[in-house]
Amino acid sequence: MVTHPRPRGTRLLVVALVSISLAIITVDYREGDGGPLAEAGRWTQTTMAPLQEAVSRVTRPVGDFFSGLAHLPSLQRENADLKTEVANLQADLAGIGDVQERLQTLTDLLGLQRQLFPNSVPAVVIANGVSNFEWSITIDKGSDDGVQVDQPVVAGSSATGSSVTPRLVGRVTEVTADSATVELLIDQNFAVAGRLSPTRATGLVQGRGEQDPEMDGIPQATNIEINGDQPVQVFTMSYEINGQRGRYPPGILIGEVSSVIQSTNALETAVTVRPAVDFSALEYVLVLRTDQSQGGAGG
């Protein structure tokens, strides 16, 4: 086997390159951060930094996108759970508001019983018989509780301070041992004597079904300003005919005047009265245990 000796020049070149490398490493080590290799490294880092940043800007959204895809199912579940929790909290808040409103209504009613009608009978509305022919409700108290036919029925509402204003609901028309039917003041057969405030003019309030009750028999000269600063209200009035008092105690709020009816009668005028009670939302009432031996046939 024939071998060819390496050229002497090649060996000398290798030795020279190794010697130079060792010399540069030794100098760089001795000089620390001021060495030639450190300077070259800083130059390389300065040159490459913008390129690295550009590449990172391009690749980061792609990485975030694939990372988002990987977590998408869990994010959807968390979103659905949060929506459910929000819905439950909203339902709880609505329920709390309803309970607070009911509590306030009962507080008003008990305050009304304590202040004005200590012998009255609190009752719960258990049925609403509003129809095209009659407007009535059914309550859960009857003759066993002292309820009788023709007794007035009222609701309560908060007023200024600690006082409570009674609002007229109607009158008892039928009674069983444990329930009673109450004819509402909007029923077409209902009538009650009323007095305007502040003029104190009187008239007869009569139910008209779906329309606001009408109060007629008011003296023509009565000044009725329905667009004034204060609403014109209508209250029950007391009277006595042939020794018989009216069925309803005085001062119960019937409603407020909603319009004035133009009358051809030169002596009288009439108005419509918006009831003070929202009958569609009525839940609790008081039955006033009046002495029926002195009750009149009218209001």
ZADO-1210 file (C-alpha; in nm, 4 decimals, padded with zeros to 6 digits):
<atoms>
<atom x="00.0000" y="00.0000" z="00.0000" code="MET" pos="1"/>
<atom x="00.1465" y="00.3276" z="-00.1063" code="VAL" pos="2"/>
<atom x="00.1044" y="00.6270" z="00.1262" code="THR" pos="3"/>
<atom x="00.1592" y="00.9849" z="00.0384" code="HIS" pos="4"/>
<atom x="00.3031" y="01.2033" z="00.3097" code="PRO" pos="5"/>
<atom x="00.0994" y="01.5129" z="00.3909" code="ARG" pos="6"/>
<atom x="00.2479" y="01.8312" z="00.2688" code="PRO" pos="7"/>
<atom x="00.4562" y="02.0066" z="00.5268" code="ARG" pos="8"/>
<atom x="00.2712" y="02.3322" z="00.4558" code="GLY" pos="9"/>
<atom x="-00.0623" y="02.1830" z="00.5650" code="THR" pos="10"/>
<atom x="00.0704" y="02.0668" z="00.8985" code="ARG" pos="11"/>
<atom x="00.2217" y="02.4086" z="00.9623" code="LEU" pos="12"/>
<atom x="-00.1147" y="02.5767" z="00.8813" code="LEU" pos="13"/>
<atom x="-00.3046" y="02.3569" z="01.1297" code="VAL" pos="14"/>
<atom x="-00.0488" y="02.4220" z="01.4024" code="VAL" pos="15"/>
<atom x="-00.0671" y="02.7956" z="01.3357" code="ALA" pos="16"/>
<atom x="-00.4515" y="02.8064" z="01.3503" code="LEU" pos="17"/>
<atom x="-00.4582" y="02.6113" z="01.6772" code="VAL" pos="18"/>
<atom x="-00.1944" y="02.8392" z="01.8281" code="SER" pos="19"/>
<atom x="-00.3869" y="03.1523" z="01.7233" code="ILE" pos="20"/>
<atom x="-00.7149" y="03.0126" z="01.8704" code="SER" pos="21"/>
<atom x="-00.5478" y="02.9326" z="02.2000" code="LEU" pos="22"/>
<atom x="-00.3944" y="03.2788" z="02.2093" code="ALA" pos="23"/>
<atom x="-00.7330" y="03.4507" z="02.1448" code="ILE" pos="24"/>
<atom x="-00.9118" y="03.2389" z="02.4111" code="ILE" pos="25"/>
<atom x="-00.6342" y="03.3159" z="02.6616" code="THR" pos="26"/>
<atom x="-00.6512" y="03.6895" z="02.5927" code="VAL" pos="27"/>
<atom x="-01.0368" y="03.6920" z="02.6088" code="ASP" pos="28"/>
<atom x="-01.0317" y="03.5036" z="02.9378" code="TYR" pos="29"/>
<atom x="-00.7778" y="03.7432" z="03.0904" code="ARG" pos="30"/>
<atom x="-00.9589" y="04.0584" z="02.9704" code="GLU" pos="31"/>
<atom x="-01.3120" y="03.9412" z="03.0727" code="GLY" pos="32"/>
<atom x="-01.5982" y="04.1514" z="02.9238" code="ASP" pos="33"/>
<atom x="-01.3431" y="04.3615" z="02.7320" code="GLY" pos="34"/>
<atom x="-01.2071" y="04.0673" z="02.5372" code="GLY" pos="35"/>
<atom x="-01.2393" y="04.0217" z="02.1602" code="PRO" pos="36"/>
<atom x="-01.4820" y="03.7282" z="02.1857" code="LEU" pos="37"/>
<atom x="-01.7097" y="03.9195" z="02.4246" code="ALA" pos="38"/>
<atom x="-01.7168" y="04.2125" z="02.1827" code="GLU" pos="39"/>
<atom x="-01.8014" y="03.9801" z="01.8952" code="ALA" pos="40"/>
<atom x="-02.0767" y="03.8203" z="02.1016" code="GLY" pos="41"/>
<atom x="-02.2282" y="04.1575" z="02.1790" code="ARG" pos="42"/>
<atom x="-02.2159" y="04.2534" z="01.8126" code="TRP" pos="43"/>
<atom x="-02.3840" y="03.9274" z="01.7156" code="THR" pos="44"/>
<atom x="-02.6563" y="03.9770" z="01.9798" code="GLN" pos="45"/>
<atom x="-02.7179" y="04.3341" z="01.8644" code="THR" pos="46"/>
<atom x="-02.7439" y="04.2218" z="01.5038" code="THR" pos="47"/>
<atom x="-02.9741" y="03.9263" z="01.5723" code="MET" pos="48"/>
<atom x="-03.2107" y="04.0916" z="01.8259" code="ALA" pos="49"/>
<atom x="-03.4353" y="04.2697" z="01.5684" code="PRO" pos="50"/>
<atom x="-03.4612" y="03.9504" z="01.3664" code="LEU" pos="51"/>
<atom x="-03.5561" y="03.7476" z="01.6742" code="GLN" pos="52"/>
<atom x="-03.8226" y="04.0036" z="01.7709" code="GLU" pos="53"/>
<atom x="-03.9721" y="03.9982" z="01.4217" code="ALA" pos="54"/>
<atom x="-03.9850" y="03.6194" z="01.4196" code="VAL" pos="55"/>
<atom x="-04.1462" y="03.6239" z="01.7684" code="SER" pos="56"/>
<atom x="-04.4161" y="03.8670" z="01.6525" code="ARG" pos="57"/>
<atom x="-04.5051" y="03.6403" z="01.3657" code="VAL" pos="58"/>
<atom x="-04.4989" y="03.3138" z="01.5541" code="THR" pos="59"/>
<atom x="-04.6586" y="03.4277" z="01.8851" code="ARG" pos="60"/>
<atom x="-05.0176" y="03.4763" z="01.7469" code="PRO" pos="61"/>
<atom x="-04.9940" y="03.1388" z="01.5796" code="VAL" pos="62"/>
<atom x="-04.8860" y="02.9795" z="01.9048" code="GLY" pos="63"/>
<atom x="-05.1581" y="03.1598" z="02.0986" code="ASP" pos="64"/>
<atom x="-05.4159" y="03.0485" z="01.8426" code="PHE" pos="65"/>
<atom x="-05.3251" y="02.6805" z="01.8759" code="PHE" pos="66"/>
<atom x="-05.3049" y="02.7177" z="02.2531" code="SER" pos="67"/>
<atom x="-05.6545" y="02.8719" z="02.2504" code="GLY" pos="68"/>
<atom x="-05.7838" y="02.5829" z="02.0417" code="LEU" pos="69"/>
<atom x="-05.6444" y="02.3395" z="02.2937" code="ALA" pos="70"/>
<atom x="-05.8271" y="02.5186" z="02.5814" code="HIS" pos="71"/>
<atom x="-06.1485" y="02.5998" z="02.3892" code="LEU" pos="72"/>
<atom x="-06.3652" y="02.3177" z="02.5354" code="PRO" pos="73"/>
<atom x="-06.2761" y="02.4134" z="02.8931" code="SER" pos="74"/>
<atom x="-06.3363" y="02.7840" z="02.8188" code="LEU" pos="75"/>
<atom x="-06.6788" y="02.7037" z="02.6758" code="GLN" pos="76"/>
<atom x="-06.7687" y="02.5054" z="02.9862" code="ARG" pos="77"/>
<atom x="-06.6510" y="02.7872" z="03.2116" code="GLU" pos="78"/>
<atom x="-06.8543" y="03.0389" z="03.0081" code="ASN" pos="79"/>
<atom x="-07.1655" y="02.8222" z="03.0325" code="ALA" pos="80"/>
<atom x="-07.1119" y="02.7783" z="03.4082" code="ASP" pos="81"/>
<atom x="-07.0750" y="03.1544" z="03.4546" code="LEU" pos="82"/>
<atom x="-07.3946" y="03.2222" z="03.2564" code="LYS" pos="83"/>
<atom x="-07.5831" y="02.9705" z="03.4694" code="THR" pos="84"/>
<atom x="-07.4495" y="03.1260" z="03.7882" code="GLU" pos="85"/>
<atom x="-07.5486" y="03.4754" z="03.6731" code="VAL" pos="86"/>
<atom x="-07.8996" y="03.3527" z="03.5866" code="ALA" pos="87"/>
<atom x="-07.9334" y="03.1893" z="03.9296" code="ASN" pos="88"/>
<atom x="-07.8195" y="03.5067" z="04.1046" code="LEU" pos="89"/>
<atom x="-08.0669" y="03.7154" z="03.9047" code="GLN" pos="90"/>
<atom x="-08.3471" y="03.4748" z="03.9979" code="ALA" pos="91"/>
<atom x="-08.2457" y="03.4928" z="04.3654" code="ASP" pos="92"/>
<atom x="-08.2464" y="03.8735" z="04.3553" code="LEU" pos="93"/>
<atom x="-08.5900" y="03.8768" z="04.1916" code="ALA" pos="94"/>
<atom x="-08.7178" y="03.6385" z="04.4564" code="GLY" pos="95"/>
<atom x="-08.5770" y="03.8555" z="04.7345" code="ILE" pos="96"/>
<atom x="-08.7487" y="04.1600" z="04.5844" code="GLY" pos="97"/>
<atom x="-09.0815" y="03.9765" z="04.5697" code="ASP" pos="98"/>
<atom x="-09.0485" y="03.8599" z="04.9306" code="VAL" pos="99"/>
<atom x="-08.9634" y="04.2125" z="05.0440" code="GLN" pos="100"/>
<atom x="-09.2647" y="04.3523" z="04.8600" code="GLU" pos="101"/>
<atom x="-09.4948" y="04.0937" z="05.0159" code="ARG" pos="102"/>
<atom x="-09.3489" y="04.1654" z="05.3581" code="LEU" pos="103"/>
<atom x="-09.4078" y="04.5387" z="05.3113" code="GLN" pos="104"/>
<atom x="-09.7686" y="04.4750" z="05.2029" code="THR" pos="105"/>
<atom x="-09.8357" y="04.2617" z="05.5101" code="LEU" pos="106"/>
<atom x="-09.6669" y="04.5185" z="05.7341" code="THR" pos="107"/>
<atom x="-09.8887" y="04.7918" z="05.5899" code="ASP" pos="108"/>
<atom x="-10.1991" y="04.5797" z="05.6367" code="LEU" pos="109"/>
<atom x="-10.1175" y="04.4935" z="05.9972" code="LEU" pos="110"/>
<atom x="-10.0388" y="04.8603" z="06.0637" code="GLY" pos="111"/>
<atom x="-10.3761" y="04.9536" z="05.9203" code="LEU" pos="112"/>
<atom x="-10.5488" y="04.6963" z="06.1407" code="GLN" pos="113"/>
<atom x="-10.3646" y="04.8149" z="06.4504" code="ARG" pos="114"/>
<atom x="-10.4191" y="05.1869" z="06.3939" code="GLN" pos="115"/>
<atom x="-10.7724" y="05.2061" z="06.2526" code="LEU" pos="116"/>
<atom x="-10.9585" y="04.8753" z="06.2474" code="PHE" pos="117"/>
<atom x="-10.8564" y="04.6537" z="06.5431" code="PRO" pos="118"/>
<atom x="-11.1588" y="04.4247" z="06.4980" code="ASN" pos="119"/>
<atom x="-11.1017" y="04.3652" z="06.1261" code="SER" pos="120"/>
<atom x="-11.0250" y="04.0242" z="05.9740" code="VAL" pos="121"/>
<atom x="-10.7049" y="03.9831" z="05.7668" code="PRO" pos="122"/>
<atom x="-10.7586" y="03.7595" z="05.4633" code="ALA" pos="123"/>
<atom x="-10.5705" y="03.6214" z="05.1656" code="VAL" pos="124"/>
<atom x="-10.7086" y="03.6445" z="04.8116" code="VAL" pos="125"/>
<atom x="-10.7388" y="03.2860" z="04.6862" code="ILE" pos="126"/>
<atom x="-10.9254" y="03.3433" z="04.3578" code="ALA" pos="127"/>
<atom x="-10.9949" y="03.6209" z="04.1111" code="ASN" pos="128"/>
<atom x="-11.3368" y="03.6126" z="03.9449" code="GLY" pos="129"/>
<atom x="-11.2958" y="03.9059" z="03.7092" code="VAL" pos="130"/>
<atom x="-11.5051" y="03.8541" z="03.3935" code="SER" pos="131"/>
<atom x="-11.7210" y="04.0484" z="03.1495" code="ASN" pos="132"/>
<atom x="-12.0211" y="04.0117" z="03.3803" code="PHE" pos="133"/>
<atom x="-11.8814" y="04.0376" z="03.7310" code="GLU" pos="134"/>
<atom x="-11.5719" y="04.1667" z="03.9034" code="TRP" pos="135"/>
<atom x="-11.5055" y="03.9858" z="04.2286" code="SER" pos="136"/>
<atom x="-11.2441" y="03.8028" z="04.4354" code="ILE" pos="137"/>
<atom x="-11.2617" y="03.5128" z="04.6794" code="THR" pos="138"/>
<atom x="-11.0894" y="03.5315" z="05.0184" code="ILE" pos="139"/>
<atom x="-10.9916" y="03.2566" z="05.2632" code="ASP" pos="140"/>
<atom x="-11.2012" y="03.3805" z="05.5577" code="LYS" pos="141"/>
<atom x="-11.5731" y="03.3225" z="05.6165" code="GLY" pos="142"/>
<atom x="-11.8459" y="03.3153" z="05.8775" code="SER" pos="143"/>
<atom x="-11.6321" y="03.1111" z="06.1185" code="ASP" pos="144"/>
<atom x="-11.4011" y="03.4148" z="06.1342" code="ASP" pos="145"/>
<atom x="-11.6820" y="03.6697" z="06.1799" code="GLY" pos="146"/>
<atom x="-11.7159" y="03.7698" z="05.8132" code="VAL" pos="147"/>
<atom x="-12.0679" y="03.8735" z="05.7082" code="GLN" pos="148"/>
<atom x="-12.2419" y="03.9923" z="05.3941" code="VAL" pos="149"/>
<atom x="-12.2120" y="04.3677" z="05.3176" code="ASP" pos="150"/>
<atom x="-11.8992" y="04.4185" z="05.5279" code="GLN" pos="151"/>
<atom x="-11.6495" y="04.6560" z="05.3603" code="PRO" pos="152"/>
<atom x="-11.3147" y="04.5225" z="05.2382" code="VAL" pos="153"/>
<atom x="-11.0005" y="04.7382" z="05.2223" code="VAL" pos="154"/>
<atom x="-10.6321" y="04.7132" z="05.1396" code="ALA" pos="155"/>
<atom x="-10.3476" y="04.9081" z="05.2942" code="GLY" pos="156"/>
<atom x="-10.0699" y="05.1250" z="05.1516" code="SER" pos="157"/>
<atom x="-09.7772" y="05.3110" z="05.3033" code="SER" pos="158"/>
<atom x="-09.8211" y="05.6826" z="05.3422" code="ALA" pos="159"/>
<atom x="-09.6137" y="05.9642" z="05.4879" code="THR" pos="160"/>
<atom x="-09.4539" y="05.8727" z="05.8188" code="GLY" pos="161"/>
<atom x="-09.5817" y="05.5672" z="06.0035" code="SER" pos="162"/>
<atom x="-09.9478" y="05.6130" z="05.9071" code="SER" pos="163"/>
<atom x="-10.1245" y="05.3884" z="05.6580" code="VAL" pos="164"/>
<atom x="-10.3999" y="05.4873" z="05.4168" code="THR" pos="165"/>
<atom x="-10.6875" y="05.2391" z="05.3759" code="PRO" pos="166"/>
<atom x="-10.7917" y="05.1836" z="05.0127" code="ARG" pos="167"/>
<atom x="-11.1371" y="05.0601" z="04.9198" code="LEU" pos="168"/>
<atom x="-11.1566" y="04.7154" z="04.7581" code="VAL" pos="169"/>
<atom x="-11.5303" y="04.6423" z="04.7717" code="GLY" pos="170"/>
<atom x="-11.7853" y="04.4627" z="04.9879" code="ARG" pos="171"/>
<atom x="-11.8668" y="04.1060" z="05.0899" code="VAL" pos="172"/>
<atom x="-12.1572" y="03.9597" z="04.8897" code="THR" pos="173"/>
<atom x="-12.1449" y="03.5850" z="04.9691" code="GLU" pos="174"/>
<atom x="-12.0150" y="03.3951" z="05.2720" code="VAL" pos="175"/>
<atom x="-11.9419" y="03.0319" z="05.3524" code="THR" pos="176"/>
<atom x="-11.7927" y="02.8908" z="05.6695" code="ALA" pos="177"/>
<atom x="-11.4328" y="02.9319" z="05.5511" code="ASP" pos="178"/>
<atom x="-11.4455" y="03.1667" z="05.2499" code="SER" pos="179"/>
<atom x="-11.6239" y="03.4709" z="05.1118" code="ALA" pos="180"/>
<atom x="-11.6868" y="03.6476" z="04.7815" code="THR" pos="181"/>
<atom x="-11.6005" y="04.0167" z="04.7589" code="VAL" pos="182"/>
<atom x="-11.7645" y="04.2386" z="04.4966" code="GLU" pos="183"/>
<atom x="-11.5016" y="04.4844" z="04.3698" code="LEU" pos="184"/>
<atom x="-11.5746" y="04.8556" z="04.3454" code="LEU" pos="185"/>
<atom x="-11.5369" y="04.8346" z="03.9654" code="ILE" pos="186"/>
<atom x="-11.8320" y="04.5942" z="03.9411" code="ASP" pos="187"/>
<atom x="-12.1283" y="04.7443" z="03.7560" code="GLN" pos="188"/>
<atom x="-12.3558" y="04.6768" z="04.0542" code="ASN" pos="189"/>
<atom x="-12.1284" y="04.8552" z="04.3013" code="PHE" pos="190"/>
<atom x="-12.2035" y="05.2050" z="04.4347" code="ALA" pos="191"/>
<atom x="-12.0566" y="05.4127" z="04.7153" code="VAL" pos="192"/>
<atom x="-12.0975" y="05.7720" z="04.8290" code="ALA" pos="193"/>
<atom x="-11.7787" y="05.9725" z="04.7781" code="GLY" pos="194"/>
<atom x="-11.6303" y="06.3087" z="04.8667" code="ARG" pos="195"/>
<atom x="-11.3760" y="06.5011" z="04.6601" code="LEU" pos="196"/>
<atom x="-11.0613" y="06.6318" z="04.8220" code="SER" pos="197"/>
<atom x="-10.9904" y="06.9157" z="04.8748" code="PRO" pos="198"/>
<atom x="-11.3229" y="07.0710" z="04.7623" code="THR" pos="199"/>
<atom x="-11.5302" y="06.8303" z="04.9775" code="ARG" pos="200"/>
<atom x="-11.7962" y="06.8147" z="04.7044" code="ALA" pos="201"/>
<atom x="-11.9946" y="06.4914" z="04.7194" code="THR" pos="202"/>
<atom x="-12.1349" y="06.2489" z="04.4637" code="GLY" pos="203"/>
<atom x="-12.2073" y="05.8823" z="04.3955" code="LEU" pos="204"/>
<atom x="-11.9297" y="05.6562" z="04.2671" code="VAL" pos="205"/>
<atom x="-12.0533" y="05.3677" z="04.0497" code="GLN" pos="206"/>
<atom x="-11.8539" y="05.0811" z="03.8969" code="GLY" pos="207"/>
<atom x="-11.8348" y="05.0427" z="03.5183" code="ARG" pos="208"/>
<atom x="-11.6418" y="04.7196" z="03.4701" code="GLY" pos="209"/>
<atom x="-11.3296" y="04.7652" z="03.2594" code="GLU" pos="210"/>
<atom x="-11.3728" y="05.1437" z="03.2545" code="GLN" pos="211"/>
<atom x="-11.2886" y="05.3699" z="03.5461" code="ASP" pos="212"/>
<atom x="-11.5811" y="05.4120" z="03.7865" code="PRO" pos="213"/>
<atom x="-11.7868" y="05.7265" z="03.7384" code="GLU" pos="214"/>
<atom x="-11.8746" y="05.9765" z="04.0092" code="MET" pos="215"/>
<atom x="-12.1800" y="06.1853" z="03.9290" code="ASP" pos="216"/>
<atom x="-12.4061" y="06.4232" z="04.1183" code="GLY" pos="217"/>
<atom x="-12.1210" y="06.6705" z="04.1809" code="ILE" pos="218"/>
<atom x="-12.2364" y="07.0360" z="04.1935" code="PRO" pos="219"/>
<atom x="-12.1629" y="07.2081" z="03.8615" code="GLN" pos="220"/>
<atom x="-11.9783" y="07.4944" z="04.0286" code="ALA" pos="221"/>
<atom x="-11.7161" y="07.2615" z="04.1814" code="THR" pos="222"/>
<atom x="-11.3617" y="07.3539" z="04.0764" code="ASN" pos="223"/>
<atom x="-11.1875" y="07.0311" z="03.9695" code="ILE" pos="224"/>
<atom x="-10.8242" y="07.0735" z="03.8572" code="GLU" pos="225"/>
<atom x="-10.6958" y="06.7323" z="03.7532" code="ILE" pos="226"/>
<atom x="-10.3712" y="06.8762" z="03.6141" code="ASN" pos="227"/>
<atom x="-10.2733" y="07.0594" z="03.9301" code="GLY" pos="228"/>
<atom x="-09.9798" y="06.9933" z="04.1617" code="ASP" pos="229"/>
<atom x="-10.1852" y="06.7595" z="04.3791" code="GLN" pos="230"/>
<atom x="-10.4184" y="06.4827" z="04.2512" code="PRO" pos="231"/>
<atom x="-10.7891" y="06.5233" z="04.3202" code="VAL" pos="232"/>
<atom x="-10.8712" y="06.2269" z="04.5407" code="GLN" pos="233"/>
<atom x="-11.2038" y="06.0644" z="04.6262" code="VAL" pos="234"/>
<atom x="-11.2751" y="05.9238" z="04.9740" code="PHE" pos="235"/>
<atom x="-11.5734" y="05.7489" z="05.1247" code="THR" pos="236"/>
<atom x="-11.8057" y="05.9762" z="05.3220" code="MET" pos="237"/>
<atom x="-12.0242" y="05.9138" z="05.6228" code="SER" pos="238"/>
<atom x="-12.3930" y="05.9828" z="05.6328" code="TYR" pos="239"/>
<atom x="-12.7031" y="05.8713" z="05.8168" code="GLU" pos="240"/>
<atom x="-13.0535" y="05.8290" z="05.6733" code="ILE" pos="241"/>
<atom x="-13.3523" y="05.7461" z="05.8963" code="ASN" pos="242"/>
<atom x="-13.1174" y="05.6273" z="06.1702" code="GLY" pos="243"/>
<atom x="-12.9117" y="05.4084" z="05.9388" code="GLN" pos="244"/>
<atom x="-12.5478" y="05.4899" z="05.8793" code="ARG" pos="245"/>
<atom x="-12.3713" y="05.4308" z="05.5522" code="GLY" pos="246"/>
<atom x="-12.2070" y="05.0954" z="05.4934" code="ARG" pos="247"/>
<atom x="-11.8537" y="05.2325" z="05.4578" code="TYR" pos="248"/>
<atom x="-11.6551" y="05.4186" z="05.7250" code="PRO" pos="249"/>
<atom x="-11.5479" y="05.7679" z="05.6194" code="PRO" pos="250"/>
<atom x="-11.1975" y="05.8479" z="05.4932" code="GLY" pos="251"/>
<atom x="-11.1273" y="05.5321" z="05.2922" code="ILE" pos="252"/>
<atom x="-10.9495" y="05.6201" z="04.9692" code="LEU" pos="253"/>
<atom x="-11.1500" y="05.5185" z="04.6607" code="ILE" pos="254"/>
<atom x="-10.9127" y="05.6623" z="04.3987" code="GLY" pos="255"/>
<atom x="-10.8252" y="05.9829" z="04.2191" code="GLU" pos="256"/>
<atom x="-11.0058" y="06.1766" z="03.9479" code="VAL" pos="257"/>
<atom x="-10.8776" y="06.0787" z="03.6027" code="SER" pos="258"/>
<atom x="-11.1034" y="06.2973" z="03.3858" code="SER" pos="259"/>
<atom x="-11.3956" y="06.5408" z="03.3962" code="VAL" pos="260"/>
<atom x="-11.7059" y="06.4433" z="03.1997" code="ILE" pos="261"/>
<atom x="-11.8789" y="06.7244" z="03.0126" code="GLN" pos="262"/>
<atom x="-12.2392" y="06.7244" z="03.1272" code="SER" pos="263"/>
<atom x="-12.5452" y="06.8854" z="02.9711" code="THR" pos="264"/>
<atom x="-12.6975" y="06.9179" z="03.3161" code="ASN" pos="265"/>
<atom x="-12.6583" y="07.2770" z="03.4286" code="ALA" pos="266"/>
<atom x="-12.6707" y="07.1775" z="03.7943" code="LEU" pos="267"/>
<atom x="-12.4375" y="06.8757" z="03.8110" code="GLU" pos="268"/>
<atom x="-12.1124" y="06.7451" z="03.6674" code="THR" pos="269"/>
<atom x="-11.9384" y="06.4071" z="03.6683" code="ALA" pos="270"/>
<atom x="-11.5842" y="06.2683" z="03.6774" code="VAL" pos="271"/>
<atom x="-11.4143" y="05.9343" z="03.6247" code="THR" pos="272"/>
<atom x="-11.2201" y="05.7873" z="03.9168" code="VAL" pos="273"/>
<atom x="-10.9073" y="05.5733" z="03.8813" code="ARG" pos="274"/>
<atom x="-10.9217" y="05.3130" z="04.1641" code="PRO" pos="275"/>
<atom x="-10.6478" y="05.3272" z="04.4277" code="ALA" pos="276"/>
<atom x="-10.6183" y="04.9464" z="04.4230" code="VAL" pos="277"/>
<atom x="-10.4486" y="04.7362" z="04.1563" code="ASP" pos="278"/>
<atom x="-10.6981" y="04.4490" z="04.1582" code="PHE" pos="279"/>
<atom x="-10.4854" y="04.2272" z="03.9322" code="SER" pos="280"/>
<atom x="-10.2075" y="04.2224" z="04.1945" code="ALA" pos="281"/>
<atom x="-10.4250" y="04.2120" z="04.5057" code="LEU" pos="282"/>
<atom x="-10.3119" y="03.9456" z="04.7565" code="GLU" pos="283"/>
<atom x="-10.4055" y="04.0562" z="05.1087" code="TYR" pos="284"/>
<atom x="-10.7102" y="04.2455" z="05.2393" code="VAL" pos="285"/>
<atom x="-10.8903" y="04.3433" z="05.5583" code="LEU" pos="286"/>
<atom x="-11.2584" y="04.2736" z="05.6136" code="VAL" pos="287"/>
<atom x="-11.4083" y="04.5459" z="05.8364" code="LEU" pos="288"/>
<atom x="-11.6435" y="04.3934" z="06.0937" code="ARG" pos="289"/>
<atom x="-11.9010" y="04.6732" z="06.0998" code="THR" pos="290"/>
<atom x="-12.2360" y="04.6547" z="06.2786" code="ASP" pos="291"/>
<atom x="-12.4673" y="04.5348" z="06.0062" code="GLN" pos="292"/>
<atom x="-12.7784" y="04.6194" z="06.2080" code="SER" pos="293"/>
<atom x="-12.7027" y="04.9836" z="06.1189" code="GLN" pos="294"/>
<atom x="-12.5755" y="04.9302" z="05.7670" code="GLY" pos="295"/>
<atom x="-12.7601" y="05.1106" z="05.4898" code="GLY" pos="296"/>
<atom x="-12.8646" y="04.9722" z="05.1583" code="ALA" pos="297"/>
<atom x="-12.6354" y="05.2029" z="04.9660" code="GLY" pos="298"/>
<atom x="-12.2832" y="05.3352" z="05.0181" code="GLY" pos="299"/>
</atoms>
